[in-house]
Amino acid sequence: MARPRTSTPTPVGALLTAALPSLAEPLLALAVKRDWPSLVGPQISRRAQPSDLRGGTLTVVVDNSPWLQELTLREGELLSRLQARYGADAVKGLHFTLGTP
């Protein structure tokens, strides 16, 4: 006879992350891209978008130099928001680059 379940269901993402550590960063990158507008606000999200997450460093593509400078000055604030949402070990740094978001 099977024993009854006593725990709550575990999200599939958590199971995959635990089972396949190599998927942790790609799954986190998708979550950051999905949550970006709510993390940084509409004004920044119109000008800058996350593009890549490697080794804990999130690359953010910014559409012009003045905004690149602004975001560089606000790097600590943005990193704090990301770390509050995903954990200090998940996103360790930000790298801003010019391009088309």
Buried (B, 14 or more C-beta within 10 A) or exposed (E): EEEEEEEEEEEEBEEEBEEEEEEBBEBBBEBBBEBBEEBBEEEBBEBBBBBEBEEEEBBBBBBEEEBBEBBEEBBEEBBEBBBEBBEEEBBEEBBBEEBEB
